[in-house]
């Protein structure tokens, strides 16, 4: 068994994923190949991994290479988490330049013009990765952690429909915090399903595991009071501002007043709005969900979003602890175990080609749905009819994904501009051409292919 980690030089991704692999009994004895374009960073992760294996006497083989074709030879699974360029400098451009040109976007990572520019930069590189995999190890499953998830997946599946490509995102983890606190139940006592587009997904089914009782009415009843409890976020951020140190979520939780979910960010105003007007609970916070909505700017907690951005930037730019921990960080490894052992379990959220899973959305768009994991791989679960109002919001953005994919595949500045004009958050177009030209000029290393 061979697993390749693409972007393994990142301490957060590389060491986190190695920790997941090294605690797996199913994967004992497998070969792990580290792949990165940064030799120094990759060699550091390789050294830490080999020292850890020797210390713990674990039966795994770790190697590293800068050669992608060498890494992919004989691969069974590929797990990829990459970014291009200076992530936060480029993100600052994505977010703030459109604001200067009159576009009100609330985050600019995945949706809005910022999300389009991000997509246009990163998709060509992921297409190169998938193209090599399709040629060298066509049966390998490819798990992608890079954003913008839906844009990437839609473009990949359009060019390489034969690829076993699955997008992975941990945002559904918010339900693990919200639901127990809201219902006063353990998460193990609940069964739930959510569906939609990545970072734009909502809970559609919630039951008591033992009795089968529908618990969604209780969410609707208790959510208003629950979402009033926004304490904890500002205290956490103040601690960081004063000390420059990052506390773990678990450590900060212990300082709270005893309720579960003490570590909560304040940007949940869209969640309250969606519950009130659509009777649906989003699985993520305003900074993501609001990226796709024309009216989000009007109601989100802008201070909370900006503070979270500062915090997130700090957590990824400070020197991280260079050690491997034997605890589960991401879901890719349990999925791989489920495929190998034909487990047949249900995974809460994967991003796969729609092809009828959500009937009222285009077949070609990548959707986020639960899935069955067995020897045949990752099979999305068909979603029952979703409320028309929610479907309308999602359809508003599908055209942007269509145009973005075509802009990359055709290297077309015109289609890229049309993707931005079609974007729901864009309500002024007199300066759009200037904005697109400026972004291509300042990010020419990554966007210069658009003609």
N, C-alpha and C positions, 0 to 999 in steps of 0.2 A: 504494500500500500504506500502510495506517495502523495503527499500533500505539499502544495506550493503556496507560500505566503508572498504575495506581491505587494510591495511597499513595506517590507519587513523591517526596514531601518528605523521606523517610528517606534519609540519605546512604548507608547501607549498601545498601538496596534500589535506590533511584533511580539513584545513580551506578554501582553495580555492574551493573545491567541495561542502562544506557546504554552502558557499556563493552562489554558483550556485543553489543549492536546495532551499535555503531560499527565493530566489527572484522569485521562480516559483509559479504562481497562480494555475497551474494544479496539483502540488504536495502538495498543502496546506493540512495539516492534516495528512501527511504521517509519518511513523515511520522511523527514521534513526538509524541504529546500527553501532557503530564504532568498528572495529576489528583490533588488532595489537598484536605483541608479546612483545612490550615494554609497560609495564603497566604505567610507569611514563609519557611517552610521550602521550599515549592515554588519560590518565586522564586529562592532561593539555588541550588537545583539547576538551574533553567533558565539562570541566569546562567553557572554553571560549564560547563554543556553547550554553550552558544553560544560561549563563549570557547574551549573545546576544539575545536569544529568549525572555527572561524576559524583557530586556530593550526595545526591539522593539515590544513586544506583538504579536509575530508571533505564528501561530498554527501549530507547529511541535513537535514531540517527539524525544528526543535524548537519547540513552543509549549506554553503552560500555561494551565490554566483551573480555576476552582473549580466550574464547572457540569458536572455529570456527563452530562446529556443532550446538551449541546454536545460534550463530549469523545467520546461514543459514536457520534455521527452519522458514518456512513461508516467505522466501525472494522472492520478485518479480524481483528485479534487484540487481546485484552485480557489484561494480566498484572497480577494483583492481589496485594498483600501489605499487609494492613491489621491494625491492632489498635485496640481501643477503650479510652479512659481511660488512666490511669497504669499501664502494663503490669505493672511489677514490684510496685507497691503492691497491685494487684488480685491478682496471682499470690501474693503473701504471704498474702492472705486465703484464696485457694483452697487453699493448701497447709497453712497453720497452723491455721485455724479448725477444719477437720475433725479435726486432731490433738487439739485441745482437747476435742472431743466424742467422743474415743475411737476414731477411725478411723485405721488405720495405712496411710497412703499414702506412697509413696516419692518422689514428685515433684510430682504434682498439676497438670500442665500439660494433658495430653491424656486421661488416664484417672483413675479414682477420682472421688470427689465433686468435687475441684478441677477435673478435666477436664469434668465435667458443668456446673459453674458457668461455666467459661470458654466452653463451647459455648453456653450459654443467653445469654451476653452478646453474643457476636460473630455468631452465626448470623443474627439478624434484620437486621443491617447488610449482610451478604453477600447475603442474599435480596433486599434492596433493589437492590443492585448488579446482580445477575443478572436481576432483574425488568426493570430498565431496559434491559439489554442484549438480552434476549429481545424486547422491544418495538421498540427502536431499530435494532439491528444483529443480527437473529436468526441470521445465518449466521456470526457471529464466533466464533472459538474463545476460550474463557475459561480462563486458567491461574491457579490459586489456589495461593498459597504460605502462606496463613494456617493456623494450627492452632486447634483440634483437627481435623486433616485429615479423618478418616473421618466424624466427626460432622457437619462442615460439608457434605461431599460428599453424604452420605446425605440430609440435610435438603433440600439444593438440588435433588437429582434427584427427590425425592418431590414437591416443589412445581412444579418446572420440568423435567419429563422430556425436553422438547425441547431443552434447553440443551446446547451443546457445551462441557461443563464438565469440566476435568481438574485433578486435584490433583497438585502437584509437591513432592517432598521429597528432600533430599540425603542422608538417612541411609544409603542403600545405598553411599555413598562409603566407609563403614567397610571394606567388603570390598576396596576398592582398597588399603587399608593392610594389612589382616590377611592376605589370601590370598598376596600376593607374599612377605611375611616368613615365613609359615608353610610355604610350599612351595618357597621359594628360586627363584621364577620371576618374570618380568616380567608385569604385569597384561595387557599386550598379547598374551601367549602363552596366555591363559586365556579360556574362554567360560563364563559362569555365568548362572543364572536363580534368582530368589527370588520368593516370593509370600506373601501373607497379608493382614493388615490394616496400615494405616499405623502405623509404630513398633512393629509386632508381626508382623514378617515374617521368614521364614527362608530360607536358601539351600536349594534342593532339587535343583539340578543343577550340576555343575562338571566341565569337561572340558579336556583339553589341546587347544588350537585346531588344532595341526598334525596330531596323531595320533588325536584323538578319544578318547583314553584317559580313563576315569572317574577323576577325582582326589579324589572325596569320601572314599574309604577313607584317603587320605593325610592329609586334614584330620582325620579321626577319630583317626588314629594319632598325629599330631603336635600336636594342639590342646592337650593337657594340659600339655606342656612349654612350648608357646608362651605360654599364658596365665599361666604362672608369672612371665613377664617383664613386670612391671608398673612397672619403673623409668621415670623420666622425668617422670611426672605431678607428684609432690610437689616435685621440683626446679623445675619450671616455675611452679608455684603459689607457691613460696617466693620466686622472682624477682619475681613480681608483688607479693607482700605487702611485700617490702623496698623496691622501687623505684617501685611504682605504675605501671609501664610494661608494655605488652602486647607481647611478642615475637611475631613471626609464627611459624606452625607450622614453616615452612621453616627459619627461623633457629635455632629450638630443636632441630630435627632434627639440624643440623650439630654440635651439642654432644654428641650421643649416642655410644655405643660402636661405631657403624658399622652396626648392624642397621637394616633398613628399619622404618618405623613407630615410630621413637623417641618421637614425640609421641603417647603413648597415655594415656588416662585409666584409672584403676584399676578403675572399676566395670564389671567383666566377669564377675562371679561367676555371674550367671544364664546367660551364654553357656556357661560350663563345665558348669553344671547341665543345660542343655538338650542339650548334646553327650553327656553321660553317660547321661541318662535317655530322650532322644528321638532321639538320633543326628542332630540338626539343629543348624546354626550360625545363631543370630540375626544379623541384619544391623545391629543397633544395640546400645547399651550398656544397663546395668541401669536407669538413670534413666528411660529410655523404656519398654523392654520390661517392666519391673517394675510399670508403672502399671496393668496389666490383670490382675495375678495376685494371688490372695488370700494366697499364701505367700511372695511376693517380699520382704516386710518382714523375714522371718526370715533371709535369706541375703545381701542386697545389702550393698555397701560404703557405709554411710550417710555416713561422713566424706568419701569420694570424691564422693558425690552433692552434699552440701552445699557442698564446696569448688568443684565445677564450677558450681553455681548462682551462687555469689559471683563467680566468674571471668566467667561468661556475662553476669551483670548488669553487671559493670564494663565489659566490652567494648562493650555497647550503650548505656551511659549516659555514658561519657567522650566528649569531642569527637573525632569520627572525622576521618581525613585527608580534606579536601575536594578530592579529585581523582578523575579518571576514569582507569581503567587498562584497557588493551586486552588483557585476558586473560579467559578464560571463567570466570564465576562460577557460573552456573546453567544448567540444561538446556533451559529454555523456548525460547531462540533457536535452538539446533540442531534442535529439534522443528519450529519454524516454518519453518526452511529446508527441512527434510525434506518438509513438507506442500507448500510452494511448488514444489519441484523434483521431487516424486514420487519421493523417494529410495528408499523401501521398506526402510529400515534398521530394526534392532531397538533400541528404547530400553529400558534396564534396568528402570526402575520408573516407573509412572504410577498414579494413583488414579482409577479409573473405576467405574461401576456394574457390579455383579457379573454379573447376567443369564447365569448358567451358566459363567462363567470358572473359578470354583472351585465345583464342583457341590455339595459338601456344606455350603456356606454359603448363607444366604438370598439370593434373586435381587435384593432391594432394597438390600442393603448395598453400600457402596463398598469395593472391594478394591484392594490394591496388587499389580500384576502387570507383567510385561514387555509391550511393545506394539510393533506394526509401525506405522511412520510413513510415510505416502505421501499422494498427492493426495486421498484420501478422509478423511484426518485421522489420528486416534489410535485404533487398533484393538487392544484388549487381546488377549493370547495366552492361549488356553485352557490351564489348568494340569492336568497329570496328577494322578491320585489322590494326595493328601497323606496322611501317616500319621494314623491315627485319633486318637492321643493329642494331636497338635498341633491337629487340627480341633476336638477337644473343648474345648481351651483358648480357641480363637477364638470358638466358639459361645457360650461362657460370657459373652462381652461383647457379642454382637450384640443381645441384648435391651435393653441399656443404650442403644445407638444408636437403636433403634426408639423407645423411650420418650422419649429426648431430642428426636428430631426431632418427635414428636407434641406434646411439651410446648411447643416453640417455635411450631409451626403452630397449636396450639389455645390458646396463651397460658395454659397450665394449670399452676398451682402443684402440684396433685395429681399430675399426670403427672411433673413434675420430681422430686417427692419419691419417686415410685415408681422413677424411673430410678436414683436414689441407693440405694434399698433393694435394687434388683436388682444393684447393682454388686458384683462378686466381692470387692473389698477391704473391703466393709462387713460387719462381724460383730457390731455392736451397734446396736440400733435404738431404744432407749428415749429417746434425745435427738435423733433425726433431725428431728422436726418443729421443735424449737427451733433446730437448726442451720440448716435451710432458711429459717426465718423471719428469723433473724439476718442471714444472707447477703443476703436480699432487702432487708432494711431498710438495711444499710450500703452496698449496691450498688444502691440504688433507681433511680438514674439509668439503669441498664442492665437491671435485673431487675424493675423496678416493673410491667412489663406482665403479669407472671405473677399470675393471680388464682385 
